[in-house]
Amino acid sequence: MADITTSTTRRYRYTHKDGVIVACALILLVVGIALGLGLSPAKSSAEPTLPSFSHELFNALNNTDVNVSPALSQQAITGTVSEAAAQATALAQVRPGSQALAAQLVILRNAQWPSGVLAWAIQINEAGGFHAPSAGPVGNQSPPPRNFKVVFVQAAAGTFLEGVSAYDAALPTPPSIPVPSS
Amino acid sequence: MNRVQRAVAVPGLVAGAMVAMLILYPTRAFGAGGGDGCNPGRPDNFPTRYYIGAEQQPGVEVGGVKGYIYNYSPWVSSTDNPGVTQWVMVTNGPSWAQVGWREFPGSQRDTFVQFNIPNERSWTNSFPAYPINSNIEYAVTHDPNCTVHCFTFYANGRQLTDSNYNFAPGYGEAAAELNTQADQVPGGYNDPSPVSSLQIFMPAGSNGSWNTFTGSTFATTTGGASAPSWANISPSPGTSPNGYYSTWDSACPN
């Protein structure tokens, strides 16, 4: 008959199997930290696709200092970051709590890219409303109105290029988003 | 390590990994900037604007303004959605072209360009910010004989954008702009925030050249009244900056 007392009180010896299990657990810990640091929600392809830009929004953008046209479908197939990743990059440039309204792959032409660059254009509804940063020269007390903002993200690299905001009467002003309490 | 220890250790490490993900994930989503200043502790009166800077009206068409603006990171009230800005500008009445830095609440910053001709064209650009506490040259230039590129905007020697729309600027300005007294003026009383090598191009066109910005300094609020005593500039308001001025908030040491 087995000596139960002896088998339950003997000192446990570390085995190779234990080492493997602990090593696996440590790897899980490191991977977990890496995921927390490196992944953004926008890189998930599970997020819903936003509506495309309206004709009015293209017109409004082209009344500023940039020239924007829809990308051809073959330009949009390969070598671009996901729409979700572009959204995350765009939202990181504006106040927390802001929302993305529409997204479109475009050819952006501006002073830095006169020949055009493939970019994700993300229309943003800014938390706290749209505001011109300055009311103009000293003594001016009325900042110019704004009712849209679009953030451009380089499609190949996923980096922030620029944001453009202005006012266009043909565009509806989106519902206001309160600034989240910090 | 016995089975009990193993049963605790492995899930514990896995749970630790998950907690690390949860803690680190939102930090990245909202982290921005560092902040130089302090909360001045004044009650909010948004939207009341305060301008602290310098202006020059040379009597000829202005071809540009440029200067090194310190990227100070001031306290910005959570009510100030437009944010605190500091910029150089050419202007004529309600038309203007400007470039500088902006800080939103939460230390979020960008480089901004704004162009405005009332009832004709008005827009704002935002570009990546320069590091806090860097000293960056911002410049706006004007070509009076343009068909395109009438105004061109630069930061740190890099062309940001331009405007194909035209007006004739008669003033050069450089200023910090606040939208509530709950904001902090860039700079502290022990460590003012400088604007240096400030220059104005005049007259506009091929016969012009860059000249030291003289004009006069100001610290004003709504309606052109003198700003309260917490908004400071050196040299004092009404004095020629001679290419250099610095600003600070009486409530903050640094």
Interface residues (C-beta under 8 A of the other chain):
Chain A: Y12 Y14 D18 I21 V22 C24 A25 L26 L28 L29 V30 V31 G32 I33 L35 G36 L37 L39 S40 N63 T64 D65 V66 A92 Q93 R95 P96 N110 A111 Q112 E126 G128 G129 H131 A132 P133 S134 A135 G136 P137 V138 G139 N140 Q141 P143 P144 R146 V151 F160 E162 G163 V164 S165 A166 Y167 V179 S182
Chain B: M1 N2 R6 A9 V10 L13 V14 G16 A17 M18 A20 M21 L22 I23 L24 Y25 R28 A29 F30 R49 Y51 G53 E55 S78 N81 P82 G83 T85 W87 M89 T91 P94 W96 Q98 R102 F104 P105 G106 Q108 D110 F112 Q114 F115 N116 P118 R121 S122 W123 T124 N125 S126 F127 P128 T152 Q159 L160 T161 D162 S163 N164 Y171 E173 A175 E177 F218 T220 T222 G223 G224
